Structure formats: structure tokens, C-alpha cells
């Protein structure tokens, strides 16, 4: 199983990566590696100003190809079975930004 990791330096970086439009939620990770939709991934991430590392097993549901000049190349991973704890934690950090019209790394 492939692994991805990220430490979000600030709330804006997290906002750009958060995939709240998915029912379970998910995160986008910049990556130059080739990915396939449906691929299983082991993920670890750290939130801004939070020393804890969070983990989940997810599935690739979004791929930004190298040809897309508007957004970083990478992959979107849907949260797994424990999705509600990840969504809740991330949405607490992003409370002031969730209604923003700023484009993200995926939409």
C-alpha cells in the first residue's frame, strides 16, 4: 500500500487541500508519483499548531495530472471508516474559511 504524508503549516494550506465536497471528506496531496483512481493509500497528516499526527486508510478519488497548469499535480484521498473524526477536526480548524469562494487544489 502506498503512503502519503503532509504537515499543514497553516489553515490556508489545509483549506486548499480539504475535500469537504465528498460525503466522507478527504484531503489532497501534492505528488509527482503516478496514481490510479481506486488505489488504496495509507495517510498521515498534521494540522497547523497541533503536535499530533493523524492517520487513516483511504482511497484515491481524485487525480490532478501534470498537464493541469492551474493546480498542483497530485491526488485526492477520501477518508476511510473513521471519516467523521477527521472531518470534525479539520472543520474546526477551517471554521472561518469553509464558506470561502477561493479555489482549492481540487475544485
Long-range contacts (C-beta under 8 A, 24 or more apart in sequence): 1-40, 1-41, 1-42, 1-57, 2-33, 2-35, 2-39, 2-40, 2-41, 2-42, 3-41, 3-42, 3-43, 3-44, 4-29, 4-31, 4-41, 4-42, 4-43, 4-44, 4-75, 4-77, 5-43, 5-44, 5-45, 6-44, 6-45, 6-46, 7-45, 7-46, 8-45, 8-46, 8-47, 8-48, 9-48, 10-48, 11-48, 11-93, 11-94, 11-96, 11-97, 12-97, 13-48, 14-47, 14-48, 14-90, 14-93, 14-94, 15-94, 15-97, 15-100, 15-102, 15-104, 16-104, 16-105, 17-104, 17-105, 18-90, 18-94, 18-104, 19-61, 19-62, 19-76, 19-78, 19-104, 19-106, 20-87, 20-91, 20-98, 21-106, 21-107, 22-61, 22-78, 22-79, 24-78, 24-79, 24-80, 24-83, 24-87, 25-78, 25-79, 25-83, 25-86, 25-87, 25-90, 26-58, 26-61, 26-62, 26-76, 26-77, 26-78, 26-79, 27-76, 27-77, 27-79, 27-90, 28-62, 28-64, 28-74, 28-75, 28-76, 28-77, 28-104, 28-105, 28-106, 29-74, 29-75, 29-76, 29-77, 30-72, 30-73, 30-74, 30-105, 31-73, 31-74, 31-75, 32-66, 32-73, 33-75, 35-60, 35-63, 35-75, 36-60, 36-63, 37-61, 37-63, 41-75, 41-77, 43-77, 47-89, 47-90, 47-93, 48-93, 54-86, 54-89, 56-80, 56-82, 56-83, 56-86, 57-81, 62-106, 64-105, 64-106, 71-105, 71-106, 72-105, 74-105, 76-105, 76-106
